[in-house]
Amino acid sequence: MGKLVINNDKITKEVAEKLISICPFNAIEYNDNKLDINSACKLCKMCVRKGPQGAITFQEDEVKAPSVNKDEWKGIAVFVELELDNVHPVVYELIGKARELVQVTKQEVYAVLIASKEQVEKYKDEILSYGVDKLFIYENELYKNFNMDRFASAMENFIETEKPSVVLYGGTPLGRSFAPKIASHFKTGLTADCTRLGMKENTDLIQVRPAFGGNIMAQIICTNTRPQMATVRYKIFQKPAQGKAHGSVVYKETKNLKLDSMIKLLNIIRKERTEDISEADVIVACGRAFKSAEEMSIAYELADLLGGIVAVSRPMVEAGIKDAKYQIGLSGKTVAPKLIITLGISGAVQFVAGMSGSQLIISINKDPNASIFDVSHYGIVDDVFKVVPELIRLIKEAKGE
Ligand SMILES: Cc1cc2nc3c(=O)[nH]c(=O)nc-3n(C[C@H](O)[C@H](O)[C@H](O)COP(=O)(O)OP(=O)(O)OC[C@H]3O[C@@H](n4cnc5c(N)ncnc54)[C@H](O)[C@@H]3O)c2cc1C
């Protein structure tokens, strides 16, 4: 992990003040002419990079990095997660992203389907139509429903025999519990909830995700281990268009895999389907400009007229004005609607992380310097309580209501 080293010969009062002003976590103290780093330090190394040169340096731990022959690990594999009635759409978003990434390495895109015969027949052509080069199938009646022991055994077999350089999973409840088990088996890295992925020519995957409460966009690279693993939330990447399938199907042997399990599935109870902001095409998002549910009635009226739903920023959930399932952002849901209108939202990084993939962003805020305007396609600098009723009037007029 490494540690920060204070080089006392370089510390003067001015240097200390500069370092204190740079640290985003208030972790640097200067008392009795002595500089200290306290327990608030998150090792972000801002003081090393941005501070007076040499005042604080970073000393890496001496660990012998495991060595890996990267040439033996090829291709990007996507784990195919099945919902009860379909392939989870995040799978196709990941296949689309994988296709982009292999442009750099000139390697192949794989998908791994662990399923019953009936499910295989139902989904295999659909999966291939999204541009997979090879679909690896583990078929067994015992794979009809997800089972951690059985699925892990199949996935481990896939990785051991096919040696993919990268394995991607949806950042769903299932993907988030499955991926760590596989990563720990292979003693390799796993980056959760990536918001961007890139690829280096040497096949190192660039995994970007917010860290330290969204204050930093961390770039994570696993230089010494393979496979590289990441989970990615639904709606971060665009679903590609279906096309003519060109890929091949490879059936993998399952009889020597672990098919017994201590986990017994007793029953499946479907959750009632509720309004889901991740699926909405049009969203009207309300922020702290609204002090109560009553005040938000104009937002509901606007959303109704546009056939959309109302979502909120986190303070609205914290204030008990709206349920947490309507929260957009880092600790809420990621949305990518065709249109989002933000009303009285400042544009904090944690909010923007959950909506910057929207196709058209229109924002209304009375502060011309609000950072929401940096990510908006159109901005209106004014009071929402003035602009929204006027918008409603114009839309009604256009609709002849
Ligand atoms: C670890 C962590 C995770 C977080 N996760 C999330 C998350 O998932 N989602 C999220 O939203 N936040 C999250 N936050 C909180 C985030 O940092 C911000 O505090 C939050 O997004 C601010 O919400 P807001 O824009 O509604 O409120 P504010 O920042 O208070 O902004 C209100 C805006 O409304 C404008 N305004 C006020 N009145 C009017 C009016 N009458 N007309 C027009 N404009 C008006 C103001 O100019 C201001 O820009 C997280 C924070 C942390 C630390």
The ligand as a MOL file (V3000), in Angstrom:
LIG
                    3D

  0  0  0     0  0            999 V3000
M  V30 BEGIN CTAB
M  V30 COUNTS 53 58 0 0 0
M  V30 BEGIN ATOM
M  V30 1 C -20.8780 9.8060 -0.4980 0
M  V30 2 C -21.9150 10.7520 -1.0350 0
M  V30 3 C -22.8370 10.2570 -1.9160 0
M  V30 4 C -23.8220 11.1190 -2.4340 0
M  V30 5 N -24.7280 10.6030 -3.3080 0
M  V30 6 C -25.6290 11.4450 -3.8690 0
M  V30 7 C -26.5580 10.9480 -4.8250 0
M  V30 8 O -26.6100 9.7610 -5.1420 0
M  V30 9 N -27.4220 11.8360 -5.3590 0
M  V30 10 C -27.4280 13.1640 -5.0390 0
M  V30 11 O -28.2580 13.9120 -5.5730 0
M  V30 12 N -26.5590 13.6300 -4.1250 0
M  V30 13 C -25.6750 12.8100 -3.5300 0
M  V30 14 N -24.8250 13.3040 -2.6100 0
M  V30 15 C -25.0270 14.7060 -2.1560 0
M  V30 16 C -24.4150 15.7170 -3.1030 0
M  V30 17 O -23.0870 15.9620 -2.7390 0
M  V30 18 C -25.1890 17.0620 -3.0550 0
M  V30 19 O -25.2230 17.5110 -1.7260 0
M  V30 20 C -26.6080 16.9710 -3.5980 0
M  V30 21 O -26.6220 16.3900 -4.8720 0
M  V30 22 C -27.2110 18.3820 -3.6750 0
M  V30 23 O -28.5430 18.2870 -4.0530 0
M  V30 24 P -29.2670 19.5310 -4.7090 0
M  V30 25 O -28.5720 19.9310 -5.9620 0
M  V30 26 O -30.7180 19.2060 -4.7870 0
M  V30 27 O -29.1550 20.6560 -3.5790 0
M  V30 28 P -28.2320 21.9520 -3.5180 0
M  V30 29 O -26.8150 21.6180 -3.7400 0
M  V30 30 O -28.5960 22.6510 -2.2620 0
M  V30 31 O -28.7040 22.8260 -4.7640 0
M  V30 32 C -29.9310 23.4550 -4.8580 0
M  V30 33 C -29.8840 24.2830 -6.1260 0
M  V30 34 O -31.1490 24.8340 -6.3540 0
M  V30 35 C -30.9960 26.1550 -6.8380 0
M  V30 36 N -32.2370 26.8480 -6.4650 0
M  V30 37 C -32.7040 27.0930 -5.2380 0
M  V30 38 N -33.9250 27.6800 -5.3180 0
M  V30 39 C -34.2050 27.8180 -6.6450 0
M  V30 40 C -35.3260 28.3250 -7.3710 0
M  V30 41 N -36.3870 28.7960 -6.7590 0
M  V30 42 N -35.2600 28.2890 -8.7160 0
M  V30 43 C -34.1800 27.8000 -9.3690 0
M  V30 44 N -33.1090 27.2930 -8.7360 0
M  V30 45 C -33.1350 27.2900 -7.3790 0
M  V30 46 C -29.7690 26.6880 -6.1500 0
M  V30 47 O -29.1830 27.7110 -6.9200 0
M  V30 48 C -28.8900 25.4360 -6.0700 0
M  V30 49 O -28.0320 25.3590 -7.1860 0
M  V30 50 C -23.8530 12.4710 -2.0700 0
M  V30 51 C -22.8910 12.9610 -1.1810 0
M  V30 52 C -21.9320 12.1160 -0.6710 0
M  V30 53 C -20.9140 12.6620 0.2680 0
M  V30 END ATOM
M  V30 BEGIN BOND
M  V30 1 1 1 2
M  V30 2 1 2 3
M  V30 3 2 2 52
M  V30 4 2 3 4
M  V30 5 1 4 5
M  V30 6 1 4 50
M  V30 7 2 5 6
M  V30 8 1 6 7
M  V30 9 1 6 13
M  V30 10 2 7 8
M  V30 11 1 7 9
M  V30 12 1 9 10
M  V30 13 2 10 11
M  V30 14 1 10 12
M  V30 15 2 12 13
M  V30 16 1 13 14
M  V30 17 1 14 15
M  V30 18 1 14 50
M  V30 19 1 15 16
M  V30 20 1 16 17
M  V30 21 1 16 18
M  V30 22 1 18 19
M  V30 23 1 18 20
M  V30 24 1 20 21
M  V30 25 1 20 22
M  V30 26 1 22 23
M  V30 27 1 23 24
M  V30 28 2 24 25
M  V30 29 1 24 26
M  V30 30 1 24 27
M  V30 31 1 27 28
M  V30 32 2 28 29
M  V30 33 1 28 30
M  V30 34 1 28 31
M  V30 35 1 31 32
M  V30 36 1 32 33
M  V30 37 1 33 34
M  V30 38 1 33 48
M  V30 39 1 34 35
M  V30 40 1 35 36
M  V30 41 1 35 46
M  V30 42 1 36 37
M  V30 43 1 36 45
M  V30 44 2 37 38
M  V30 45 1 38 39
M  V30 46 1 39 40
M  V30 47 2 39 45
M  V30 48 1 40 41
M  V30 49 2 40 42
M  V30 50 1 42 43
M  V30 51 2 43 44
M  V30 52 1 44 45
M  V30 53 1 46 47
M  V30 54 1 46 48
M  V30 55 1 48 49
M  V30 56 2 50 51
M  V30 57 1 51 52
M  V30 58 1 52 53
M  V30 END BOND
M  V30 END CTAB
M  END
